[in-house]
Amino acid sequence: MQVVVFGKRYQEKNQPYIQELFQVLQEAGATIYIYRGYLELIRDQVALPEAYGVFDGYLDFRVHRIDVAIVLGGDGTMLDAVTHVRDSGVPMLGINLGRLGFLANIEKQHIRDAIQKMIQGRYSVVERTMLYLESAPPLFGDLPFALNDCTILKSETSSMVTIHTYLNGDYLNTYWADGIVIATPTGSTAYSLSCGGPIVMPDSGNIVLTPVAPHNLNLRPLVLSDQSVISFEMEGRIDKFVCTLDSRHTIINAQQQLAIRRNDFNVRLIQLEGTSFLQTLREKLTWGTDVRN
C-alpha cells in the first residue's frame, strides 16, 4: 500500500502520535510519502521512516499510485487536503489532531487500531458531493470548488447586504442579512449549522441555503436539490463583499456574477469498520445527549 501523509502544522504535544503513525505504517510495509510542507515542520521533531518519498501536491497523484491520503490535523486541514486530492479519486483518512474533528473523525489515541483496519481493508469508501462556483470574472484560480460551503458575506461595514437569489434562473428571494451560506450535506454540520441550518445526511443529494443573521423573521433555511443552479446578485452600502470557498476567501464587488452548482467530481472519504456518520453526530455534536442525566 502506498500512502501520503499530509499536515499543515506541528505541535509538540502531538509528537508521540505522529511517531506512532509512521511506526505502524512501517510495520505494515507501506510505502510512505510525506507532503513537503509538512516534512519541513516535522523533520527535526520526529524520527522519520528509513525510506520515504516527498509529495508536492496534486500533480504527484499522476506520478505515484497513491492508495490513501492520511490527513493529520483538524477539519481545516482536511479541507486544505481536498485542494491537493481534487479529482484524483484517492480516498482520505482524517486523524484528528485539532479540536472537534468532524471530518477528521479518527481520534489520535486510536491511530494504531485505525491504521491496522485500513491496511486490512476493513473499511468502506463514501462519496461526498462538492460545490462548484461559476463566476465572471473567474475566482479562486483552478480551485473553484468546496467540500463544505460557499458563502457571500458583508465586508467592512455593520450594515446588512442585499442578496437577490435565483434558482435555475427563476427569482427565489431577496435576503437582507449579514450574508448567506450555501452548504453541501457535508457542510451542513459546519457554518450552516451555527446559523440555524438543518443537518442533512451525506447521501441525500441536497444543497442547503442558510441566511446569516437575516432581518426577515420569517426567512428560514432552505433545502434544495443538488441538481439546482443557484445564482446571486449583491447590493450594499459599500460595494465590497467577501466570498469564500471552504477556508479560502476573496473580495468581490456587486458586478461579480456568481452561480453555484454541484461539482463534477466528489471527494472520497474512508469510513472504518465500526464507524458511521450517525455515530460521529452523537459523539462530536452530543446529538440527543440528555445533559440532565
C-alpha positions as MATLAB code, in Angstrom:
seq = 'MQVVVFGKRYQEKNQPYIQELFQVLQEAGATIYIYRGYLELIRDQVALPEAYGVFDGYLDFRVHRIDVAIVLGGDGTMLDAVTHVRDSGVPMLGINLGRLGFLANIEKQHIRDAIQKMIQGRYSVVERTMLYLESAPPLFGDLPFALNDCTILKSETSSMVTIHTYLNGDYLNTYWADGIVIATPTGSTAYSLSCGGPIVMPDSGNIVLTPVAPHNLNLRPLVLSDQSVISFEMEGRIDKFVCTLDSRHTIINAQQQLAIRRNDFNVRLIQLEGTSFLQTLREKLTWGTDVRN';
ca = [
       0.000    0.000    0.000;
       1.232    3.488   -0.906;
       0.159    6.336    1.368;
       0.802   10.053    1.526;
       0.868   11.766    4.930;
      -0.463   15.322    4.818;
      -0.461   18.016    7.508;
      -0.277   21.800    7.883;
       1.078   22.458   11.367;
       3.092   20.795   14.088;
       2.508   20.917   17.847;
       4.921   19.292   20.265;
       2.092   17.621   22.195;
       1.233   15.601   19.074;
       4.767   14.262   18.530;
       4.051   10.807   20.065;
       1.015   10.325   17.824;
       2.845   11.325   14.645;
       5.670    8.982   15.627;
       3.210    6.154   16.206;
       1.657    6.690   12.782;
       4.980    6.292   10.996;
       5.848    3.281   13.137;
       2.582    1.474   12.344;
       2.902    2.242    8.626;
       6.465    0.902    8.582;
       5.440   -2.249   10.431;
       2.767   -2.806    7.792;
       5.297   -2.423    4.983;
       3.574    0.611    3.486;
       5.346    2.882    1.022;
       5.262    6.320    2.643;
       5.232    9.751    1.028;
       5.229   12.928    3.122;
       3.818   16.244    1.938;
       6.798   18.578    1.508;
       5.363   21.443    3.558;
       4.641   19.103    6.453;
       8.011   17.396    6.148;
       9.757   20.718    6.765;
       7.785   21.121   10.002;
       8.447   17.653   11.457;
      11.879   16.817   10.046;
      13.715   17.716   13.272;
      10.918   16.684   15.628;
      10.088   13.119   14.596;
      12.141   10.039   13.768;
      11.243    9.716   10.104;
      10.881    6.377    8.307;
      14.085    4.849    6.963;
      12.726    5.255    3.456;
      10.129    7.777    2.328;
       9.264    9.897   -0.661;
       8.408   13.587   -0.866;
       4.992   14.628   -2.114;
       4.469   18.109   -3.555;
       0.804   18.219   -4.463;
      -1.923   17.356   -6.933;
       0.297   16.548   -9.918;
       2.124   13.885   -7.898;
      -1.046   11.789   -7.847;
      -0.428   11.244  -11.564;
       3.154   10.117  -10.936;
       2.681    7.870   -7.896;
      -0.065    5.287   -7.472;
      -1.221    6.546   -4.082;
      -3.827    4.353   -2.368;
      -4.719    6.556    0.609;
      -4.101   10.124    1.772;
      -3.737   10.220    5.567;
      -4.508   13.696    6.890;
      -3.146   14.776   10.291;
      -4.968   17.744   11.755;
      -8.488   19.071   12.164;
     -11.294   19.715    9.729;
      -9.485   22.763    8.316;
      -6.561   20.541    7.361;
      -8.979   18.103    5.704;
     -10.436   20.946    3.641;
      -6.946   22.030    2.640;
      -6.063   18.453    1.668;
      -9.066   18.423   -0.687;
      -7.366   21.129   -2.784;
      -4.487   18.695   -3.362;
      -6.500   15.498   -3.802;
      -9.060   17.100   -6.172;
     -10.351   14.641   -8.792;
      -7.603   12.032   -8.284;
     -10.073    9.636   -6.667;
      -7.659    8.916   -3.794;
      -9.642    8.348   -0.568;
      -8.741   10.344    2.537;
      -8.478    9.185    6.149;
      -8.548   12.009    8.682;
      -6.824   11.683   12.063;
      -7.914   14.407   14.444;
      -5.104   16.459   15.971;
      -7.345   19.506   16.227;
     -10.474   20.242   18.243;
     -13.860   18.957   17.026;
     -12.689   16.735   14.200;
     -15.917   16.057   12.325;
     -14.265   15.225    9.010;
     -11.038   14.104   10.680;
     -13.038   11.764   12.879;
     -10.345    9.281   13.983;
      -9.068   10.312   17.398;
      -5.291   10.332   17.788;
      -5.446    7.823   20.654;
      -6.777    5.256   18.144;
      -4.114    5.640   15.443;
      -2.747    2.096   15.674;
      -6.159    0.460   15.522;
      -7.274    2.750   12.675;
      -4.211    2.097   10.508;
      -4.416   -1.636   11.106;
      -8.045   -1.652    9.963;
      -7.082    0.361    6.894;
      -4.217   -1.987    5.994;
      -6.503   -4.998    6.470;
      -9.144   -3.468    4.207;
     -11.710   -3.194    6.994;
     -13.296   -0.023    5.694;
     -15.669    1.357    3.092;
     -15.251    4.422    0.913;
     -18.026    7.024    0.999;
     -18.552    9.674   -1.659;
     -19.094   13.282   -0.569;
     -20.537   15.773   -3.029;
     -18.961   19.184   -3.525;
     -19.935   22.634   -4.795;
     -18.633   24.372   -7.908;
     -18.528   28.168   -8.166;
     -19.123   29.652  -11.606;
     -18.052   33.279  -11.667;
     -17.324   36.101  -14.071;
     -14.624   37.254  -13.800;
     -13.265   33.868  -12.579;
     -12.419   33.451   -8.885;
     -10.162   31.061   -6.944;
      -7.992   30.082   -9.927;
      -8.056   26.349  -10.604;
      -9.734   25.623   -7.239;
     -13.332   26.873   -7.700;
     -14.810   24.056   -5.619;
     -15.676   23.408   -1.975;
     -16.398   20.366    0.152;
     -18.178   22.254    2.946;
     -19.650   25.506    1.736;
     -19.563   28.714   -0.241;
     -20.513   31.960    1.480;
     -21.255   35.529    0.456;
     -20.779   37.907    3.382;
     -20.696   41.605    4.176;
     -17.317   43.314    4.463;
     -16.029   46.333    6.387;
     -19.452   47.607    7.458;
     -22.065   46.982   10.102;
     -24.844   47.374    7.511;
     -26.602   44.360    6.063;
     -26.182   43.302    2.463;
     -28.919   42.560   -0.037;
     -28.588   39.309   -1.932;
     -31.038   38.631   -4.774;
     -31.176   34.869   -5.267;
     -32.291   32.864   -8.298;
     -32.999   29.149   -8.614;
     -32.424   27.682  -12.077;
     -32.914   31.173  -13.496;
     -36.166   31.890  -11.631;
     -36.315   34.511   -8.902;
     -36.308   32.815   -5.472;
     -35.972   35.502   -2.819;
     -34.069   38.548   -1.636;
     -32.072   38.130    1.546;
     -31.423   41.169    3.768;
     -28.797   39.695    6.037;
     -25.132   39.601    7.028;
     -24.690   37.052    4.274;
     -25.679   33.647    3.014;
     -24.225   30.129    3.295;
     -24.573   27.581    0.516;
     -23.666   24.215    2.022;
     -23.230   20.633    0.912;
     -24.566   17.825    3.130;
     -21.004   17.584    4.493;
     -21.018   21.319    5.227;
     -24.447   21.169    6.851;
     -22.705   20.376   10.171;
     -20.372   23.394    9.871;
     -21.084   27.141    9.406;
     -24.611   26.489    8.144;
     -25.472   24.624   11.356;
     -24.248   27.503   13.517;
     -26.588   29.796   11.557;
     -29.595   27.594   12.279;
     -29.437   25.357    9.224;
     -30.504   21.695    9.252;
     -28.236   18.666    9.408;
     -28.504   16.831    6.085;
     -27.454   13.210    5.540;
     -24.343   12.898    3.328;
     -26.067   10.876    0.594;
     -29.262   12.959    0.472;
     -28.466   14.735   -2.809;
     -29.146   18.211   -1.456;
     -27.760   21.727   -1.131;
     -28.669   23.851    1.904;
     -29.251   27.605    1.596;
     -28.895   29.283    5.014;
     -29.054   33.055    5.635;
     -26.633   34.590    8.135;
     -28.498   36.779   10.670;
     -31.404   37.656    8.336;
     -33.540   40.716    9.087;
     -36.692   38.900    7.929;
     -38.034   36.866   10.864;
     -39.918   34.530    8.510;
     -36.850   33.720    6.398;
     -35.655   30.188    7.102;
     -33.003   27.849    5.687;
     -33.985   26.069    2.505;
     -33.069   22.555    1.353;
     -32.681   22.241   -2.437;
     -31.858   19.505   -4.904;
     -28.155   19.371   -5.756;
     -29.218   19.380   -9.414;
     -30.107   23.044   -8.955;
     -28.126   26.054  -10.115;
     -28.278   28.951   -7.631;
     -27.197   32.407   -8.790;
     -26.805   35.673   -6.917;
     -26.792   39.456   -7.347;
     -25.477   41.592   -4.489;
     -26.151   45.128   -3.229;
     -24.807   47.033   -0.264;
     -23.903   50.475    1.056;
     -20.283   49.567    0.361;
     -19.537   47.868   -2.944;
     -17.368   45.214   -1.360;
     -18.272   41.690   -0.231;
     -16.447   38.578    0.935;
     -16.818   35.343   -0.994;
     -15.457   32.104    0.490;
     -14.962   28.522   -0.610;
     -14.296   26.451    2.497;
     -11.339   28.166    4.214;
     -10.334   30.258    1.171;
     -11.686   33.765    0.652;
     -11.564   36.703   -1.718;
     -13.079   40.191   -2.006;
     -15.698   40.788   -4.712;
     -17.934   43.669   -5.810;
     -21.551   43.940   -6.941;
     -20.588   43.493  -10.591;
     -19.333   39.970   -9.907;
     -21.562   37.275  -11.384;
     -21.847   34.197   -9.166;
     -23.598   30.855   -9.554;
     -23.312   27.666   -7.517;
     -23.945   24.128   -8.730;
     -22.861   20.609   -7.828;
     -19.226   19.918   -8.638;
     -18.372   17.447  -11.393;
     -16.350   15.209   -9.075;
     -16.756   14.024   -5.485;
     -14.338   13.595   -2.614;
     -13.863   10.078   -1.256;
     -13.544    9.514    2.488;
     -12.562    6.327    4.289;
     -15.111    5.081    6.792;
     -13.527    2.490    9.039;
     -15.350   -0.592   10.210;
     -17.383    0.255   13.313;
     -17.793    3.964   12.481;
     -20.632    5.871   10.827;
     -21.956    9.374   10.202;
     -24.625    8.882   12.865;
     -22.027    7.802   15.400;
     -19.998   10.918   14.618;
     -23.111   13.066   15.131;
     -23.658   11.588   18.564;
     -20.031   11.723   19.682;
     -18.907   15.037   18.180;
     -22.100   17.107   18.464;
     -23.518   15.272   21.517;
     -26.567   14.657   19.328;
     -29.519   13.624   21.504;
     -27.484   13.646   24.708;
     -29.532   14.384   27.808;
     -27.231   16.512   29.983;
     -29.635   16.159   32.912;
     -28.566   12.555   33.471;
];
